[in-house]
Amino acid sequence: MNFQIDKKLQEVIDCSWFTIDEGTFAYTKVREIKNVKNHLIITQDSDETTVVTDIKNLKDLGDYERNAENWKLINIRCGNPFYCVGFLAAISSQTALNGLDITMTSTYTNDYVMCKEEELEQCTNLLISLGFSHKSVRG
């Protein structure tokens, strides 16, 4: 099944852009977090605490388990945040149809797409083909 992008959604995608963070990230399961400000995402539920952090910051964690892969961060800036039905579905369905493994997290102003390091070029090419613009982190 292919996700259909309607005209309204395509207009939002066409005025949205993404950047690629220079870091390389790891997903970890931790008992203790040191230097909270050094980490990208911290999520806690009744079962565990998960930290997504740049691999250079792994030393700032206590004991941890780590996912084997390294991940790259694509920061997507939606042209109409909160009011764009299907925005994340368009991204996730197209990456899935192309056999790419991603995770997604949304903050108040950003949508983070984490892709495996070795699939970064494929993910960025796919986003561009959907209509997103790629902007440099430095400007």
Backbone torsions as a table, in degrees:
resi	resn	phi	psi	omega
1	MET	NA	131.6	-178.6
2	ASN	-103.8	131.5	178.2
3	PHE	-74.1	127.9	-179.1
4	GLN	-92.7	127.5	176.8
5	ILE	-96.8	113.4	-179.6
6	ASP	-80.0	174.0	-175.0
7	LYS	-59.8	-43.5	-178.3
8	LYS	-63.9	-44.8	178.3
9	LEU	-64.7	-41.4	179.3
10	GLN	-62.1	-37.0	177.4
11	GLU	-62.2	-39.5	178.0
12	VAL	-68.2	-45.0	178.6
13	ILE	-59.4	-42.0	-177.9
14	ASP	-63.9	-22.8	177.3
15	CYS	-106.2	16.2	177.2
16	SER	-106.1	158.8	-178.7
17	TRP	-144.1	168.7	177.1
18	PHE	-140.2	156.1	172.3
19	THR	-124.7	162.1	177.2
20	ILE	-117.1	122.1	179.0
21	ASP	-68.5	145.5	-179.8
22	GLU	-73.9	-18.3	-176.6
23	GLY	-73.9	167.9	171.9
24	THR	-123.2	130.4	-166.7
25	PHE	-115.6	157.1	176.6
26	ALA	-129.9	146.2	171.2
27	TYR	-94.5	128.4	-178.7
28	THR	-131.4	154.6	171.3
29	LYS	-113.3	124.6	-171.6
30	VAL	-128.7	163.6	171.4
31	ARG	-103.0	-30.1	-174.6
32	GLU	-140.4	144.3	177.9
33	ILE	-121.1	124.2	173.3
34	LYS	-103.5	148.2	176.3
35	ASN	52.6	62.1	-176.0
36	VAL	-50.2	-38.1	-176.3
37	LYS	-64.3	-17.0	-177.0
38	ASN	-81.8	-5.4	-172.1
39	HIS	-109.8	151.7	-177.0
40	LEU	-77.5	-53.0	-175.3
41	ILE	-134.4	132.5	173.3
42	ILE	-127.7	122.4	-179.6
43	THR	-128.2	132.8	-179.5
44	GLN	-130.3	133.3	173.0
45	ASP	-132.5	-169.3	-175.8
46	SER	-69.4	-16.8	-177.8
47	ASP	-99.1	-32.3	-171.5
48	GLU	-164.5	169.0	169.9
49	THR	-117.3	124.2	179.5
50	THR	-110.0	135.9	176.6
51	VAL	-126.1	128.2	171.0
52	VAL	-105.2	121.2	-174.1
53	THR	-144.2	155.0	173.3
54	ASP	-61.0	140.4	-176.1
55	ILE	-59.9	-24.5	177.8
56	LYS	-69.8	-14.8	-179.9
57	ASN	-100.5	6.1	179.0
58	LEU	-58.4	-30.5	179.0
59	LYS	-63.9	-19.7	-179.0
60	ASP	-86.4	6.0	176.1
61	LEU	-103.7	155.4	170.2
62	GLY	-74.7	-145.0	174.2
63	ASP	-63.1	139.3	-179.9
64	TYR	-148.2	156.1	166.5
65	GLU	-103.6	148.0	-175.1
66	ARG	-131.5	138.7	170.2
67	ASN	-64.9	143.2	-173.2
68	ALA	-67.4	-31.7	-174.3
69	GLU	-82.4	155.7	167.2
70	ASN	-96.0	145.6	-174.2
71	TRP	-124.8	149.3	176.0
72	LYS	-112.3	146.9	-177.0
73	LEU	-102.0	121.6	171.9
74	ILE	-108.3	119.1	-178.3
75	ASN	-99.8	112.2	-177.0
76	ILE	-100.0	129.4	177.9
77	ARG	-108.4	109.1	-177.7
78	CYS	-73.5	136.8	178.6
79	GLY	-69.8	-14.2	179.1
80	ASN	-149.7	70.0	-174.0
81	PRO	-60.2	148.9	179.0
82	PHE	72.3	-15.7	-174.2
83	TYR	-129.0	53.1	-176.8
84	CYS	-145.5	83.5	-178.3
85	VAL	-60.1	127.0	175.9
86	GLY	92.7	-0.9	-176.7
87	PHE	-58.5	-55.4	179.9
88	LEU	-70.4	-33.1	178.0
89	ALA	-64.0	-37.0	178.4
90	ALA	-62.7	-43.3	-179.9
91	ILE	-67.4	-50.6	-175.1
92	SER	-67.7	-38.5	-179.1
93	SER	-67.9	-40.4	-179.2
94	GLN	-69.9	-37.2	176.4
95	THR	-66.7	-39.7	178.4
96	ALA	-63.7	-44.2	179.2
97	LEU	-61.5	-24.6	179.0
98	ASN	-98.3	10.1	175.1
99	GLY	72.4	24.2	-178.8
100	LEU	-101.2	135.1	-178.8
101	ASP	-94.8	119.5	179.0
102	ILE	-132.5	161.8	164.8
103	THR	-124.0	155.3	-178.7
104	MET	-133.2	141.4	175.3
105	THR	-140.4	136.1	177.6
106	SER	-111.2	139.9	171.1
107	THR	-112.8	-171.3	-178.4
108	TYR	-61.2	-40.8	-176.2
109	THR	-118.3	-4.7	-175.4
110	ASN	-131.2	150.8	168.5
111	ASP	-116.1	118.2	-179.1
112	TYR	-97.0	126.5	172.0
113	VAL	-111.6	120.8	176.1
114	MET	-103.2	125.0	177.2
115	CYS	-122.9	155.4	177.3
116	LYS	-60.6	141.3	-175.4
117	GLU	-51.1	-43.4	-176.6
118	GLU	-74.2	-9.2	179.2
119	GLU	-106.4	9.2	-176.3
120	LEU	-59.0	-47.6	-178.1
121	GLU	-61.9	-42.7	178.4
122	GLN	-62.6	-42.4	-179.8
123	CYS	-64.7	-44.2	-179.2
124	THR	-66.9	-40.3	177.4
125	ASN	-62.3	-38.8	178.8
126	LEU	-65.0	-44.4	178.6
127	LEU	-61.2	-42.0	178.0
128	ILE	-63.2	-41.0	179.6
129	SER	-65.2	-26.7	176.7
130	LEU	-76.9	-19.6	178.7
131	GLY	121.6	-0.4	177.5
132	PHE	-73.8	147.6	172.7
133	SER	-94.8	145.6	177.2
134	HIS	-103.5	121.8	178.0
135	LYS	-112.9	146.6	178.3
136	SER	-71.5	142.7	177.6
137	VAL	-62.7	-32.8	-175.6
138	ARG	-83.7	1.6	178.4
139	GLY	156.9	NA	NA
